[in-house]
Amino acid sequence: MRTLSLAWLLGKPTAARRAPMLLTAGAYGLVSALVLTTIAGALSFNRIQNELSGMYLMLAGLACVLLIVPLAVLGSAAARLSARSQDLRLSTVRLLGGTPGLVLGITVVESALVAFTGAMAGIALYAGMAPLVGMIQFQGSAIGAAIWLNPGIIALVVLGVVLIAALSSGFGMRKIIVSPLGVRNRSQTPKPRWIRALIVVGLIAGISQAFSMISVFKDLAVMLAVLLGGFALGVGALNLVGPWAVGLIGKAKLKKAETPEKLLAARMILENPAQAWRQVSGIAMTCFVAVVGGSGAALMNMAGTESSPGSPDALLSADVMTGVIITIVVSFISVACSTAITQAATTLDRAELYAGLNMLGVQRSTMEKARVGSVMGPVIGVGLGSIIISGVLVLPLAGMAMIFAPLSVAIILGTLVAGVLAVRGAVALTSTSQTLKLVRID
């Protein structure tokens, strides 16, 4: 009861807390709405009753697997922002004699309440989007009423969002020890080691080999498990090697730095490569999706030209293209939002750095250029690396001709360019003049 009452008193939005709290709740709302819409879209394929029903369910499952990480990145970014915005108040609680358990309880309760509020808003957003999404056609007919989920599934999604928020905030607090005097002692961030790259090379080689043997499996369920499991492991491999690769990019930029802002940007990357990776991981996932979707669209497009107009096979080609576009759009939304939220959380994390630079007379424009450079610097390299890894996985399934087909190349390049622009736009929205007010530099 004491924890709940303190969480209620400390959780009231002040002028300094209102912006991060609204941003966090909005992120959870968007995650909830997108997850509900994605699940509803996948389950709607149960209405298809022909020889291609298994194919549609497999493609829907693949889309869900590919969207899990971008949505998870968005949710974890919201959790980090919520935790960072609480640091000052939690220091006050410790100064007044609060135990670590009490501080942890306040953090978990407040994060869960913000997530629940956001999830409720997400349900409203899902309900507002459902009529429009229901107009999308697959196999020649609109999704219609199939877009509406069972209340039990909606409740499970809300529960999942709240649990993820609570667990993320709880584990995040384990890395921050608040002393009785309110001084935060942060442990040294471990640097990613090259062994990650070796593990990923072996993992990608194994997945590629499994994909090349997929024709051996006669049972559709086994084939589906191999495909979904393989791509899920591929996404996991991307997240494993990502921080190490971003660290390499940071070192290269440090050697070439000729101006204060470039030097500071490189140092920001190298300070915490894992954090720098989280800021650009969204575009890596989107490019991964683009290669898989682009190759599949090119393959289905070729198959569709050989089918009679209006046949299920011909409709499948158009439906795959529709699914690819929807998946990439959802991924784009996640990328832009997670980048903006991660930037706000990173600003709070670097409050002391920005305050120190400000007192040393470093111009605001220099800090802004360094902040932008720390995000945009690794973007192209991360996107290209993701395209290569995804291409290696898709090669045994679609072949080189489909990967480099005009339609596939257009989707991949268009996604990379649009992803870079989305990240740049998100960074611009969290400009220094806005976000640094949260750390009381102004």
C-alpha positions, 0 to 999 in steps of 0.5 A: 500500500505504501508503494502504491501511495508513493507511486501515485504521489510521485507519478503525477505529471509535472511540467518537466515530466508531462512530455516524456510521460505522454510520449511513453504512453503514446508509444505503448498505445501505438504498440498495442494498436499495431499488435492488435491489428497485426494479430487480427490481420493474421487470424483473418486468413482463417476465412480463406477456404481453398488450396492456398489457405496454408500458404496464406497462414504461413505468409501471415506467420512470417509477417508477424515474426518479421514485425515482432522485433520492430514492435519490441524495439518500440516498446522497450524504447518506451520503457527506457524513457519511462525509467530515465524520466524517473531518476531524479524523483527516485533519488529523492526517495532514496535520500529520504530513506526509501529502500531499494525495494521501495524504489523498485516497486514505485518504478514498476507500478508507475511504468505499469500504469503508464503502459496500461493507459497507453494500451487502453488508448491503443485499443481505441486506435485499433477500433478506429483503424479496424473499419479502414483495415477491413476494406483491404482485400485478400483473395478477391474479398475484403477482410471485413468483420474478420478484423475484429478480435475476440475480447480475450485476445485483446485482454491478453495483448494489454496484459502482455504490454503491461508485463513487458513495461513492468519487467523492462523497468524492473530490469532497467533499475538493476543497472542503476544503483541509487545511493542514500545521497541520491547519487547514481552509480552506473556500471561500466558498459561492457564493449561488444566483442568480435566473438559475436561476429563469429557466432553470427556467421556460423548461425547464418550459415546453419540457417542458410543450409536448413533453408536449402534443404527445405524441399526435403520436408514434406509436411507443411507444419514442419516447413512452416516451423523451419521457415519461421524459426529460421527467420526469427533466428536471423533477426536475433543474429542481426541483434547480436552482431549489431552492437559490435558492427556499430562499434566498428563504425564508431571507431572508423568515424573517430579516426576520420573526425576532423571537427568537434561535432564529428569527434563528439558524435563518434565518442557518443557511439563508442560510449555505449555501442549497444545504445547506439545500435538501439537507435538504428536497429529499427532500420536494420529490421525494416531492411531485413523485411524488405529483402524477404518481402521484395524477393517474395513479391518478385517470385509471386509476381513471376508466378502470377503472370503464368496463371489465369486472371482471377484464379487463386494463384493470380490473386496470391501474387497481388496479395503478397504485394499488398502484404509486403507493403503493409508489413513495411509500412508498419515497420516504418512507423515503428522505426520512426517512433522508436528512434524519436523515443530512444533519442529522448531517453538517450538525452535523459541518460546523458544529462550530466554530459550535456550539462557539462558541455554547456558549462564549458561553453560548447555551443548548442549547435555543436551538441545538436550536430553531434547528437544527429551524427551519432544516430545518422552516422551508422544508419547506412552501414547498418542498413546495408549490413542487414540487407546482406544478411537477409539476402544470404538467408533468402538466397536458398529460397528464392535464388539470385534472380529473384533477389536482384529482380527489378521489383525486389531491388526497387522495394529494397532500395526504396525501403533503405532510402525511406528508412533513412529519411524516417530516422532523420525526420524522427531525430529532427523532431527531438531536436536539442532545443526541445529535448534538452529542456528535459534535463534542465540545461535551459 
